[in-house]
Amino acid sequence: MKRAGCLLFAAAPLVMTAAVYVFTPESSAPDSSGSRVSASERTRQDAKARAEAERAADEKVIAAAPPGLASPEKKELAQKLVASAENSTLDWRTTYGSIEDIGDGCGYTAGIIGFCTGTHDLRVLVERYTKSHPDNGLAAYLPALREVDGTDSHEGLDPGFAEAWQAEAKVPAFRKAQDSERDRVYFNPAVRLAKLDGLGTLGQFVYYDAMVHHGPGTGPAGFYGLRERALQEADTPAEGGRERAYLDIFLDIRRTSMKSEGPDRDTSRIDTAQRRFLYDGNLELRTPLVWQVYGETFQVPD
């Protein structure tokens, strides 16, 4: 109700603004071809030009940066690190068919990155997969997936959805679809932003793992919200700050966010994994690596 009230409140100035545009002739100026364009169109064109220039500048930064986590061997390492926290295994390729409700309020958690029926990403994955493979075994559950999105409900999914997921995970095209969605939503945006922030391979993984666990949301508990809070306390290396200091603060903020969900929430993926790498000065995630998650020790040899 409060949201609706805000929208109604905003309607009044919109009406008045509309009246101005109806009764007041807009000034115009010639564009590069000599044609005249309105002031609002000129503003739109200028904003578009600025955005394109900023993106071009960003692309130069990305192109000049080392491959980092995007290199094949480091990306493979990243999947192992995430799988140790998400599925208690290093063999992440065995997790395409994993599916369970872990009682965290997100419904079913499934697949290589923990796609959830309650957090949009699983629904989007199935929708995109169905466009290219309409006869897949999950397509029949799309109406139910849309209904339960944003909740922890299994309505319309039980019985049968978990079994259908496991069966479809044996299809190479669906495994490829999971890989693509992981990269599109989580891996690529996290690594790109970390490089723009001047972070090395470890920092890129820190962003990636946070993106996976907290989701790519802009709210206080989403990845972008956590990053904004970190930026209020420390400069990134791209801004002249110290990489270790910035990452230490980012991990502090992330840990606090996880603990706010419940004081008993396990934060070992930070405490005895990422923080250990940071304090060891391993900013490039060099192997061998040894870490603990949920009390279990994992290691990747050199």
VOSEMAR-471042 format. One record per atom (N, C-alpha, C, CB): x, y, z. Coordinates in pm, whole numbers, plus 50000, padded with zeros to 5 digits. Each point is the difference from the previous one (the first is absolute). Last residue first. Glycine has a CB too. Layout:
REM residues N
XYZ;...
This chain:
REM residues 302
549564721149318;500635009049901;499894993849860;501605008950177;494614977050177;501464999749989;500505009849895;499994976050071;495635025250256;500294998949858;501515000749987;497785010649928;498354977950493;501285004749949;500104997749850;501044995250222;495555005450271;500144997849855;501375005149958;497495002149962;499484983550519;501185005449936;500034996249852;501244998950219;494625009850166;500644990349911;501175006649927;497814987549972;499115035650326;500844990950076;500714989649916;498475003750186;498795031649629;499144991750085;500814989450075;498095003949841;505005014649837;498625004749991;499144990250079;500375011049771;505305003150138;498944992550068;498655006749976;501644992250177;503595004149554;498995007950070;498984990850066;500325019049838;504574986249831;499354991850103;499025008950073;502034984650026;501195014349483;499085006650093;499444989650097;499415017449826;505224989949806;498944992350064;499165008550097;501434979749977;499035046049660;499914986850060;501414995750042;497954993949859;499835057750080;500954989949957;499744986850071;501705017949953;495995028750021;499444986550017;500934989349943;497695009749989;503045039150066;499844994349866;499484985750004;501835014749921;499175011550472;499065008149924;499784994849858;500695019450136;501344965950340;499854992849874;498965007049912;500634978350112;501065029650360;500525008349894;499874993949861;501555009250166;496864975650279;501234993949951;500655008449890;499084977550060;496755034950116;501015002450102;501334993349967;498185001850167;498124991549538;500345014250007;501125002550099;497655005749941;500534950950022;500785003349880;500485014650005;498674983049867;498445003250475;501314993650013;500885003349880;498964981550136;496585032549858;500805008250091;501394994050018;497915007550120;499004968049619;500405012549935;500875008750089;497904999049869;500934959350345;500324998349857;500495013449945;498254981549975;499985011350470;501104990349988;500294996549854;499374990750223;497325043649898;500944999950111;501214991149977;498105004450147;498184999449530;500775012350016;501144997850099;497955013749948;499134951849978;500475002649864;500775013349995;498034987049905;499794998650497;501344994549980;500505002249857;499504983050175;496365029150104;500715009349912;501414995049968;498665018950097;496064965350109;501404996349977;500645009649900;499454975850050;496415033650305;500304998249858;501494997249981;498085015149937;499314995650472;500664987149984;500374997249854;498734991750198;498885047949944;501325000050066;500764986949984;499085016050162;497465005749479;499924991050114;501364998850064;498124987449894;500935043049759;498954990449964;499784990050112;500585002749759;502895029550258;498725006450028;498824991049964;501075022349960;503464965449945;499644997850140;498675006550035;502434998850055;499365008349514;499644985950015;499554997250143;501624993749819;500035049250088;498734997849932;499534985750015;500595017749837;503654993650323;498975005950084;498624997949939;501655017150081;502054969849664;499824991050115;498905005250092;502424993449987;498875033949649;499294988149955;499724990450116;501085002549775;501535035250307;498625004049973;499174988049956;500795023149937;503834970350128;499355003350128;498525003149978;502185008950088;500474984849531;499704987450066;499345002250137;501934989449878;499555048649886;498914993749926;499594986850067;500825010749786;502945011450387;498755006950035;498824993849927;501285021350040;502964962449851;499734996850141;498685006350044;502504998550046;499185012049528;499394986750004;499674995850142;501264993949795;501015047350143;498655000649943;499314986450009;500755018349843;503744984650293;499135007250093;498565000449947;501965013950075;501404967149649;499734991550117;499035006950096;502284989749976;499185034949643;499144988649965;499654991650122;501044999749773;499915053650231;500784987650013;499074988149980;501635011250158;497405038249605;500024993050128;500864987549997;497735008950044;501055022849588;501225003150074;500104993150135;500005021449884;496604973449769;499865013550056;501225003950082;497524996950004;502134960149802;499835009149886;499875014550045;498914981549872;501254983550452;501305002849940;499925009449881;500734977650077;495425029050272;500484988549924;501415003149949;497634993649933;500335028650519;500205001949857;500434986849937;500625024250036;496204981750420;501364998549949;500035002649850;500524983350180;495495020850095;501004998650105;501434999449948;498294988450131;497685014349598;499855010950096;501105000050106;497554999449960;502034965949717;500545012049939;499885012250091;499434990549778;498624968150347;501464999250009;500635012749944;499894975049981;495475020449979;500375002350140;501514999550017;497814990150075;500464999249505;499815014250027;500385003550143;498175000549830;501854954050040;501135007549943;499875014950028;500224982749820;496254989250309;501174997650083;501215007949949;499124977150055;496965023949687;499815007450123;501184998450094;497554997149976;502334977849630;500305014149969;499785008950122;499344996049762;499674957050278;501415002649972;500285014849980;500154977549899;495685012250407;500434995349870;501445003849973;497665001749919;499665011150470;500584986750013;500434994249866;498594996650200;499365047549836;501074999550101;500704986450010;498745017150124;499004993449403;499585002650137;501154998250098;497694992649940;502334998249579;500485013250040;499565003850142;499945006749760;501194942449986;499005010150037;500635013150042;498494981850069;502884969649759;500375012949939;498975010950028;501194987449823;500194968850507;499205003749884;500375013849948;498164985750087;503764986450282;499065010650036;499095004049884;501675008150164;501704956749789;499324997750127;498915010250029;502104989950084;500605013249516;499314987150004;499164998850126;501844989649865;500935047950090;498925000849902;499174987250002;501395015349856;502524986050402;498955008450060;498805001249907;501755012850126;502024964749715;499364992150104;498895007950069;502134987350033;500445035649644;499224989249939;499264991850105;501644999149813;501395034950327;498795005649940;499104989049944;501265020949944;502894965750218;499215005150112;498685006049949;502125004650130;501104982149552;499264988750058;499135004450117;501844984749929;500905047349877;498994996149903;499204988150051;501455008649815;502215005450437;498905009650010;498894996849902;501625017250075;502314957149899;499274997250123;498805009450014;502144991950108;500725015949525;499254987549986;499224996550126;501734992049839;499405059350127;500664988549940;499134987650004;502185009650067;496235044449916;500264988450084;500664988849921;498045006150142;500085040349741;501444998450017;500394987950082;500175024149980;495434992549854;500365004850134;501484998050029;497704995050076;500464989149522;499845014549996;500345006350135;498224997449825;501784955950147;501125005449923;499925015249991;500104978749868;496354998850339;501204998950082;501225005649927;499034979850114;496875016849655;499995011050096;501244999850088;497504999649998;501994965049691;500115012849931;500095011550099;498734990649806;500404966150357;501415001549959;500215013549931;500214975049974;495365013950150;500855001450118;501455002549962;498454985050126;498305006449530;499845013250062;500925002150121;497644999849923;502524956949862;500485011049915;499805013950063;499514985749803;498804975050433;501455000349983;500475012249922;499994975350007;495165018550081;500875000650117;501485002349966;498394985050113;497895012149559;499425006950116;501015002450110;497824989649944;503384987749641;499285012249964;499595008050122;499184988749796;502934968250251;500925010249949;499295013249976;501384981949896;496014981250240;500975003250106;500915011449955;499934976250082;497235005849600;499285008950091;500885003850119;497824989549931;503904979849753;499795013149937;499335009750095;499844988849779;500754965950357;501285006949989;499805014349948;501164978049960;495094994150046;500385004050136;501335007649998;498774980150094;499815001349503;499145011450036;500315004950141;498204991249848;503914969849997;500565011749934;499195012550034;500854985549814;497504973950335;501235003150075;500675012349939;500314975550059;496025008049717;499585006650124;501205003150088;497814988149989;502864988549606;499545013649970;499585007350127;499264992349774;502054961150244;501115009449983;499565014449975;501304981149911;495964982550380;500015004649860;501135010349983;497474995949977;501254985050443;500784990249925;500135004049853;499234982250158;498095041950157;501415002850022;500914989949932;499395010450215;495844985149798;500425009649898;501495003150012;497695009849999;500314962050326;500004993549869;500525009449892;498074985850072;501375031050363;501094990349999;500104992949864;499714996850247;496675032749825;501275007349995;501174990249989;499005018750137;496734963449927;500135005349865;501315007649984;497505001549982;501344982750445;500364988849913;500205004749856;498724984450149;499745046950162;501374996150034;500484988749909;499615007050239;495855007149723;500965009749946;501444995850028;498305018050031;497684956450122;500514998449865;501095009449955;497824992049955;497615010350406;501224992049982;500515001149857;499224984150177;500365055749988;499964986650058;498684993349965;501525007250188;499165035949654;501284993649970;500064985750052;501085022450006;495245008350066;500084997549857;501304993349957;498545019449969;501785004050483;498704997749939;500144998949848;498885012550188;504364995550184;500184989149905;498714997649922;501734989550150;500555056350132;498944990349975;500434989449898;498325017650054;503795023950145;500624986950021;499014988749972;501515010250172;498845040749583;499534993350122;500784987150019;497695010149974;502825018749643;499975009550108;499524994250132;499625017249831;498834957949744;501165008849998;499875010850107;500294995749754;496404969950118;500724999050128;501205009450006;499264976350018;497945021549588;499135002450115;500775000350131;498154989149876;504004999649714;499655014350001;499155003550121;500115000349750;501004954750177;501215007550036;499725015050005;501414982149895;495174988949954;500194999150145;501235007850044;498914977549998;500225019849538;498935007550069;500164999850151;498484994549812;504674979449934;500185014549992;498865007950064;501274996249792;499464954350140;499975006050134;500145015349996;500984978950089;499254991849523;498654998850056;499885006750136;499734978649876;504515017849896;499125010249943;498614999750061;501294998549790;502594971250281;499685009950103;498975010249952;502284997050092;499764966549640;499204994350108;499625009650110;501124979249949;499665033949513;500774995050114;499084995750114;501905015049935;497355004349597;499464987250045;500744994350121;499324995749767;501855046450002;498635000750051;499444986950055;499665017949837;505015007250067;499694985750013;498594998650059;502474994150032;499325048849883;500794992649901;499744985050003;501735017550019;495955011450280;499925006949871;500744992449891;499825021750121;500384964450338;498814995449928;499855006949865;498904995650220;504565017550080;500264986649946;498834995249916;501454994850199;498075045550034;500955001749891;500324986549934;500975020150117;496224979550263;499365007449891;500945001149880;498635012850168;503044968350229;499094990849932;499305006949883;499664987550216;503195039250051;500774989349937;499084990849920;501695001050186;496325031750083;500575005849878;500814989649924;500085022650110;498184964850311;498925002249903;500565005149868;498415004850188;504584991250167;499624986849949;498905001449896;500654989450219;500785049950005;501004995049906;499654986249944;501695013250123;495555012150213;499955004049859;500954992549908;499345022050081;499704969850406;500825012149977;500195003149851;501174995250215;496564965750006;499465011950063;500745012849969;499244985450175;501944969949675;498655002449950;499415012750058;499694975549975;505705016249942;498914998050097;498635003149940;501605005650183;504044979549710;498835007049949;498824996950092;500864999049759;504124988750275;498965002050100;498875008849949;501714997250175;502164986349579;500235012750067;498945002750107;501075008649792;499074951749923;501425002650028;500245012750080;500504988349792;494664985750253;500995002149896;501355004950047;498125004549857;497345004950437;500354989649903;501165004149911;497654992550005;498525016750436;501305004449954;500564989149912;500415014150208;494315000549973;500994990449954;501295007149957;498154984549925;499225045350392;499444988949925;501064989849964;498265015349910;502425023950368;500155002349855;499424988849916;502045013050050;498524991250447;498965009149952;500045002749852;500065010150220;502694958850044;500475013850015;498995010249949;502314991649978;497974956650032;499305006950107;500445014350023;499734978250101;501504987849553;500875000250117;499405008250115;501964997449848;496524973049700;499565011750074;500795000050130;497655000049895;503984977949619;499414997950132;499505013350055;501524980350042;501554994249523;498815008050028;499464996250137;499445001849754;504704987449827;499685001650143;498775008750017;502434997450059;499934990149519;498714994250037;499645001350146;500354984449819;503795032449996;498955004949910;498624995050044;501675000549813;502854989750384;498915007050072;498925005749907;501665005550176;502794971949741;499034990050046;498755006650059;501894984350045;501975040249803;499254994749886;499024989050038;501935005749858;501215015650449;498815007949975;499174994749884;501225019650088;502434963450267;499604995049868;498695006749960;501164977850041;500845028450383;500815007149902;499604996149858;501895001250164;494965000350305;500794991749909;500865009149914;498234982049998;498005030450308;500994992250077;500764990149912;498545002350202;498115033149671;499664985849992;500984990850072;498945005149784;501265044450212;498614997649962;499604985350008;500165019649852;504334995650246;499085006850091;498544996849968;501675018250026;501794964349703;500324995550136;499045006150101;502424997549936;497385015749610;499374987050024;500304994850140;500174995149755;501925044950097;498575002050022;499324986950033;500035019549844;504494978150043;499845007350125;498535002250032;502205011149962;498894969549623;500284990850111;499795006750135;501654987949855;498015038149757;498844991050010;500204989950113;499575002849752;503995026650150;498875007250058;498794991050017;500855021149897;502954962349876;500235000950143;498845007050070;502465000549959;497454998549576;499784986550052;500194999850152;500774990149780;500305049250003;498554998250000;499644986150052;499785016049805;504754993950134;499465006850118;498474999050006;501965015849993;500304965549633;500394992850121;499465006750126;502064992549882;497085027849685;499384986750016;500364993050130;500034998249756;499785055150232;500864990349932;499444986150026;502055014950023;496115024350182;499414995849873;500894990449922;498805021649994;502405000850421;499104988850026;499374994749871;499535009550225;504505019549663;499524998050137;499104987850012;500165024450036;502115002549580;498804991649998;499424997550139;500894989249796;501825056550138;500334985849981;498714991650003;502285003550107;497305047649731;500204992350123;500414985649968;498315014550118;500425019049552;501385001750047;500314991550123;499955023149907;495664978349898;500924994349902;501445000650047;498425006549819;498195014050442;499864985550003;501024993549907;497555002350053;502175044649944;500554995350128;499974984750005;499235021250114;498744999049519;501455001549991;500684995050128;499695019849845;495634981950141;500494988949917;501515000849984;497814999349879;499955036050343;500034987850082;500594988349921;498005008350128;501255031749641;501135001550093;500144987750089;499685024949998;496624977049718;501224998349921;501245001150088;498825009249799;497014999750396;500174985749974;501264997349919;497514997150008;501345047450074;500404993550124;500224985149979;498735017150130;499565007849511;501405003750025;500534993350126;499605022149886;495864972750007;500834992749904;501485003050021;498115000449836;498765023450420;499994985950041;500894991749907;497685002850092;501645042749801;500834998650120;500114985550043;499335023050072;497794987049572;501395001649959;500944998450119;499275015449815;496104984350265;500414987949929;501475000749961;497664997249914;500405040950275;500144989550101;500474987049937;498195010850136;500845025149577;501225002750078;500244989150104;499665024749964;496364973749784;501154996849917;501315002150075;498685006349797;497305006450413;500074985549988;501224995849920;497514998750014;501585046950021;500444994850130;500154984849993;498845019050117;499375002249508;501425003150012;500564994650132;499665020649859;495744976450072;500714990349915;501505002350006;498014998649849;499245031950376;499954987050068;500724989349919;497835006550105;501735036649709;500935000250114;500024986550070;499595024650030;499174975249450;499485006050122;501034999450111;497694993449933;503685010449542;499524990050095;499535007050126;501564982549906;499775027249527;499735005250134;499414988950087;499635023449906;504004973449664;498604999250038;499825005350141;499664980149848;504635014949936;499315012449969;498544999950035;501625003249823;501834962650262;499604999849859;499295012849959;499814975550014;501695015850436;501185000349913;499655000249852;501234988050177;495035032150131;500944989350029;501135000649899;498174985550099;498645056850091;500364991049890;500934989050048;499715018849839;496535002750481;501315003849948;500364990349890;500725009750222;494755010450105;500684989649924;501315005549948;497814989449935;497805018250452;501095005649923;500694988749926;500325019050164;494464978749970;501364996550042;501015007349913;499214977450078;495655038250072;500834995149889;501414997050050;498635013349834;496814984350458;501225008049985;500834994549887;499995005850244;495834974249907;499715014049971;501235008749978;497984997050134;502104954749962;498905001949906;499905014549956;498784981150106;504365005350221;500414995549868;498905001949897;501504983750109;497625027150340;501025009049949;500404996149859;500835004050233;496254968050003;499345012249954;501005009849941;498244996850174;503364963650031;499384997149871;499355012449944;499624976350068;502095026150362;501084999849901;499454997749862;501574991750172;495475005550187;500385013949975;501115000749896;499355006050234;499294951549907;498935006349925;500385014349964;498324985550117;504584990650159;500064994949864;498945006449914;500924978550085;499255030450379;500995007749923;500124995049858;501235004450210;495704971350063;499645014149986;501045008049923;498764998150212;501784954849916;499235002449878;499735014749978;498964977750029;503265001350356;500875004149890;499215003749876;501764985350091;496054997750290;500575013050034;500855005249885;499994993950242;498274962749731;498955009949981;500535014050026;498284982950065;504594981250017;499785001549857;498935010449972;500674976249966;500235011950477;501115007849943;499795002349852;501554990650172;495394981850051;499835013950038;501095008849943;498884992550208;501394961049737;498985005749914;499795014750031;498884977749984;504034998650293;500585001549867;498995006449905;501484980050040;497085008750390;500885011750004;500635002549864;500464995750241;496924965649813;499175012050000;500875012550000;498194987650122;
